[in-house]
Amino acid sequence: MNPISFFILALLALITALGVILSKNAIYSALSLLAHFLIIALMYFALSAQFLGIVQVIVYAGAIVVLFLFVIMLIGGEITLETHESRPYARTAAVILGAIFLVGLLYVLAKNLGGFPEPMGAPDAGSVQAVGGPLYTTYLLPFELASVLLLAGMLGGIVLALRERKRRSST
């Protein structure tokens, strides 16, 4: 990835991340998050990590953002701006900590301004074949255990939802 395209994508990622944080409407915030996830996927594609890019689109941009939008629609998308008098110095502390973080970030960027290192892996290290081969041979047992754990979580959610539905219908 050449530095110009990286800086363009990084700038777009920062803009969409700020859109997530600064948006007063929860729907716009979730849509900014979707755009941010898609830009991160583009970065993965530009770094020849196709598998990570596809997973980024499917899992994060697809499932997670849809889940966020579903919850926002379920609870109502309005966000009220309330000031809490119990924490009068919270905004000042947030600004000071943000400034410290920004100074540290600028220091690290200035220290590493020499250029971009070449990737250490093989050219096809991020391909589906390079990831899928070890996943289904060397790491098959942990992969299957993770899938069983996810299946148990889904079944638990279904049982809890059915129990709640029965409780509502009996009253």
Secondary structure, 3 states (H helix, E strand, C coil): CCHHHHHHHHHHHHHHHHHHHHCCCHHHHHHHHHHHHHHHHHHHHHCCCHHHHHHHHHHHHHHHHHHHHHHHHHHCCCCCCCCCCCCCCHHHHHHHHHHHHHHHHHHHHHHCCCCCCCCCCCCCCCCHHHHHHHHHCCCHHHHHHHHHHHHHHHHHHHHHHHHHHHHHHHC
